Amino acid sequence: LSRLSVMMQQYITDTNTAADRGFNSIFSDFDHALNAYVLAEQETQAAGSSKKDGAVCAKVRVRIVQDLVLTRDAFNARFEIENGENSALESIHVQIEINPNTGNGEVVNELFSI
């Protein structure tokens, strides 16, 4: 029952966030985000390999390696950026925030050694 309560609270939080953004449901919010992504992807494909509006294309991959599922005391994570362009990537900033799956926006970085 506790897990259901957490999930219901997450749904309520997501619904309120969607309403604050002007959508009548989380599904409308998702559809809008998906359509924006598809449009941006189509524009990128149409532009070919040339830069558009000074944007730099790069691949970002985050891998979390966990050998044993029974314990979550520690895991190794690897952050990789693959530059698909000929120019150097500059002024890259990475901010890591760890949030519990409660949907309240709480940041719990202090509980982890990063």
C-alpha positions in Angstrom: 0.0 0.0 0.0 2.9 2.3 0.7 4.3 1.9 -2.8 0.8 2.7 -4.3 0.7 5.8 -2.1 4.1 6.9 -3.5 2.9 6.3 -7.1 -0.3 8.2 -6.5 1.6 11.1 -5.1 3.9 11.0 -8.2 0.9 11.1 -10.5 -0.7 14.0 -8.6 2.6 15.9 -8.7 3.0 15.2 -12.5 -0.6 16.2 -13.2 -0.1 19.5 -11.3 3.1 20.2 -13.1 1.4 19.6 -16.5 -1.4 22.0 -15.4 1.1 24.6 -14.4 2.6 24.3 -17.9 -0.8 24.9 -19.4 -1.7 21.3 -20.3 -5.0 19.6 -19.4 -3.2 16.3 -18.6 0.2 14.7 -18.3 -0.5 13.0 -21.7 -1.0 16.3 -23.4 2.3 17.5 -21.9 4.0 14.4 -23.1 2.6 14.7 -26.6 3.7 18.3 -26.8 7.3 17.3 -25.7 7.3 14.4 -28.2 6.1 16.6 -31.1 8.8 19.2 -30.2 11.5 16.5 -30.2 10.3 15.0 -33.5 10.2 18.5 -35.2 13.7 19.3 -33.9 15.0 15.9 -35.1 13.5 16.5 -38.5 15.1 19.9 -38.7 18.4 18.5 -37.7 18.1 15.8 -40.4 17.1 18.3 -43.0 20.1 20.5 -42.2 22.5 17.5 -42.7 25.8 17.6 -41.0 26.0 21.4 -41.1 25.6 23.3 -37.9 22.3 25.1 -37.4 22.0 28.2 -35.3 25.5 27.6 -33.9 24.4 24.4 -32.2 26.9 21.6 -31.5 25.8 18.0 -31.8 27.3 15.5 -29.4 26.2 12.1 -28.0 25.9 11.8 -24.3 25.8 8.4 -22.6 25.4 7.6 -18.9 26.1 4.1 -17.9 25.4 2.7 -14.4 27.1 -0.6 -13.8 25.7 -2.7 -11.0 27.0 -6.2 -10.4 24.6 -7.3 -7.7 20.9 -6.4 -7.5 20.5 -7.4 -3.9 22.4 -4.5 -2.6 22.4 -0.9 -3.7 25.2 0.3 -1.4 27.4 1.3 -4.3 27.6 1.3 -8.1 29.9 2.6 -10.7 28.7 5.2 -13.1 30.4 6.5 -16.2 29.5 9.7 -18.1 30.7 9.8 -21.7 30.4 12.6 -24.3 31.1 11.7 -27.9 31.7 14.7 -30.1 30.2 14.1 -33.6 31.6 17.3 -35.0 35.1 18.4 -36.1 35.2 21.3 -33.7 36.1 21.0 -30.0 33.5 21.0 -27.3 33.9 23.9 -25.0 32.4 25.3 -21.8 30.8 22.0 -20.8 29.2 22.0 -17.4 27.7 18.9 -15.7 25.5 19.1 -12.7 24.4 15.8 -11.1 21.3 15.8 -9.0 20.0 12.7 -7.3 16.2 12.7 -6.7 14.2 10.0 -4.9 11.3 8.7 -6.9 8.7 10.6 -4.8 8.3 13.4 -7.3 8.6 16.2 -4.8 11.7 17.7 -6.4 13.9 17.0 -3.4 17.6 16.7 -4.1 19.4 14.1 -2.0 23.0 14.4 -3.2 24.3 14.7 0.3 23.3 11.0 0.8 25.8 9.9 -1.8 29.5 10.3 -2.5 29.9 11.8 -6.0 
